[in-house]
Amino acid sequence: MAALRVSFLGAGNMAQALAKGFIASGLTQPGNLVASCPPTDKHLLRQMEHMGLPHDTRQQGGSLPWRSPCPPESCDASHAQYPGSSAAGGRQCLPGARTLLSADAQLTHRMLSAVGEVSEVPESYMDAVTGLSGAGPAYVYMVVEALADGGVRMGLPRPFGSLIGITDINGFSQDGEGRQANTPGLLKDEVCSPGGCTIRGCTGVGGVVV
């Protein structure tokens, strides 16, 4: 598995996150990864150089092409067939060709498992999954920002308020047993004491949060 070679079609945040995950998990080394990048994008070029990634997919033959969100001009049209895609609007992230070998599907599953949780879903779910998973982090960051705003309103320095908000999110995400056993609503109820300040706050924002 250390010889895994991947060519990212697009070198933005998604491709960089995947590349870092592949390297950190031991699936491959930086020298086995390459990503396409417009030569005019100096900032992106510097980021790729810092990671040790070449920025021309033609430099690495025989590698596994992986489509990532990118402007059309930076994606080589010759890579029309790709086994994996993390681009919004893509029809599959796991291999979708009917004739694809199960070993290829297992490889893609193993690659994605190196950077997060993997679920195979029907194609009819893909738009909803893209919106919830792809855009969801931005909404979580808005929640953290709102918590920090509340802390500032009560007199806390913003960095400290942000730290508390991030710690709250981390505590929930690390409680694997609790997440599997209960819905977020039930977990919220466990925090709220009858007549306490937490339930008062929850009822206060209940009409605002959609």
C-alpha positions in Angstrom: 0.0 0.0 0.0 3.0 2.3 0.5 3.4 2.4 -3.3 -0.1 3.9 -3.8 0.1 6.7 -6.4 -2.6 9.3 -6.8 -3.0 12.2 -9.2 -5.4 14.8 -7.8 -7.3 16.7 -10.6 -7.6 19.9 -8.6 -5.3 21.1 -5.7 -7.6 23.0 -3.4 -8.6 22.5 0.2 -10.2 19.1 -0.4 -7.3 17.6 -2.3 -4.8 18.9 0.3 -6.9 17.4 3.2 -7.0 14.1 1.4 -3.3 14.2 0.6 -2.4 14.9 4.2 -4.7 12.1 5.4 -3.2 9.6 3.0 0.3 10.5 4.1 -0.4 10.6 7.9 -2.1 7.2 7.7 0.8 5.6 6.0 -1.1 4.8 2.8 1.6 6.6 0.7 4.4 9.2 0.7 4.4 12.7 -0.7 6.5 11.6 -3.6 3.7 9.3 -4.8 1.2 12.2 -4.9 0.7 14.8 -7.6 -2.0 17.5 -8.1 -3.0 19.7 -11.0 -2.7 23.4 -10.3 -3.0 26.5 -12.6 0.6 27.9 -13.0 -0.8 31.4 -12.3 -2.1 30.5 -8.8 1.0 31.4 -6.8 -0.6 30.9 -3.4 -1.7 27.4 -4.3 1.7 26.6 -5.8 3.4 27.6 -2.5 1.0 25.4 -0.5 1.8 22.4 -2.7 5.5 23.0 -2.5 5.3 23.1 1.3 3.6 19.7 1.2 6.2 18.4 -1.3 3.6 17.8 -4.0 4.4 18.3 -7.8 1.8 20.4 -9.5 1.6 18.8 -13.0 -0.3 15.5 -13.3 1.7 14.7 -16.4 4.7 14.1 -14.2 3.4 10.9 -12.8 2.2 8.1 -15.0 0.3 5.1 -13.9 -1.3 6.8 -11.0 -4.9 6.7 -9.7 -6.7 9.9 -10.9 -8.9 11.5 -8.2 -11.2 14.4 -9.1 -11.3 17.2 -6.5 -13.2 20.5 -6.6 -11.3 22.7 -9.1 -11.9 25.4 -11.8 -12.5 23.8 -15.2 -9.3 25.3 -16.6 -7.2 23.5 -14.0 -8.6 20.0 -14.6 -7.2 18.0 -17.5 -10.0 17.0 -19.7 -8.1 13.8 -20.6 -9.0 12.4 -17.2 -12.7 12.0 -18.1 -12.8 8.6 -16.3 -11.9 8.7 -12.7 -12.5 6.1 -9.9 -13.2 8.7 -7.2 -14.5 12.2 -6.9 -14.9 14.6 -3.9 -16.3 17.4 -6.1 -19.8 18.7 -5.3 -22.3 17.6 -7.9 -20.3 14.4 -8.6 -22.4 11.3 -8.9 -20.2 9.1 -6.8 -17.4 9.1 -4.4 -17.0 5.4 -4.2 -16.5 3.6 -7.6 -19.7 3.6 -9.6 -18.9 1.6 -12.8 -20.8 -1.6 -12.9 -17.8 -3.5 -14.2 -15.4 -2.2 -11.6 -13.6 -4.9 -9.6 -14.5 -5.2 -6.0 -10.8 -4.8 -5.2 -11.0 -1.2 -6.6 -14.0 -0.4 -4.5 -12.2 -1.8 -1.4 -9.1 0.3 -2.3 -11.2 3.5 -2.6 -13.0 2.7 0.7 -9.6 2.2 2.4 -8.3 5.5 1.0 -11.3 7.4 2.3 -11.3 5.7 5.6 -7.8 7.2 6.2 -9.4 10.7 6.4 -12.8 10.1 7.9 -15.9 7.9 8.2 -17.1 6.2 5.0 -20.7 5.3 4.2 -22.0 3.9 0.9 -25.3 5.4 0.0 -27.8 5.2 -2.8 -27.3 7.7 -5.6 -30.6 9.3 -4.7 -29.0 10.4 -1.4 -25.9 12.1 -3.0 -27.3 15.7 -3.2 -28.4 15.6 0.4 -25.2 14.1 1.6 -23.2 16.7 -0.4 -25.1 19.5 1.2 -25.0 18.1 4.8 -21.4 16.8 4.8 -19.8 19.3 2.4 -21.4 22.5 3.7 -22.1 21.3 7.3 -18.7 22.3 8.7 -19.4 25.9 7.7 -22.6 25.8 9.8 -20.8 24.3 12.7 -18.2 27.1 12.5 -21.1 29.5 12.7 -22.3 27.9 15.9 -18.8 28.2 17.4 -18.7 31.8 16.3 -22.1 32.4 17.9 -20.9 30.8 21.2 -17.9 33.0 21.1 -20.1 36.0 20.6 -22.1 35.0 23.6 -18.9 34.8 25.6 -17.7 38.2 24.5 -21.1 39.7 25.4 -20.6 38.2 28.9 -17.1 39.7 29.2 -14.8 37.0 27.9 -11.9 37.6 25.5 -12.9 36.3 22.0 -10.0 33.7 21.8 -11.1 32.2 25.1 -14.8 32.2 24.0 -13.8 30.5 20.8 -11.8 27.9 22.7 -14.8 27.0 24.9 -17.0 26.7 21.8 -14.5 24.4 20.0 -14.1 22.3 23.2 -17.9 21.9 23.3 -17.9 20.6 19.7 -14.9 18.3 20.3 -16.6 16.8 23.4 -19.6 15.9 21.4 -17.6 14.5 18.4 -15.4 12.3 20.7 -18.4 10.8 22.5 -18.8 8.0 20.0 -20.9 5.8 22.3 -23.2 8.7 23.1 -23.6 9.7 19.4 -24.5 6.1 18.4 -27.0 5.5 21.2 -28.9 8.8 21.2 -30.0 11.6 18.9 -28.6 15.1 19.4 -32.0 16.1 20.9 -31.7 13.4 23.6 -28.1 14.4 24.3 -29.2 18.0 24.7 -31.9 16.9 27.2 -29.2 15.2 29.3 -27.4 18.6 29.7 -30.6 20.5 30.5 -31.6 20.5 34.2 -35.3 21.3 35.0 -35.6 25.0 35.5 -32.0 25.6 34.8 -30.2 28.2 32.7 -29.4 25.8 29.9 -33.0 25.0 29.1 -33.8 28.7 29.3 -31.2 29.4 26.7 -32.4 26.5 24.5 -36.0 27.8 24.5 -34.7 31.3 23.8 -32.9 30.2 20.6 -35.5 27.6 19.6 -37.5 30.1 17.5 -34.4 31.4 15.8 -32.6 28.2 14.7 -34.2 26.5 11.7 
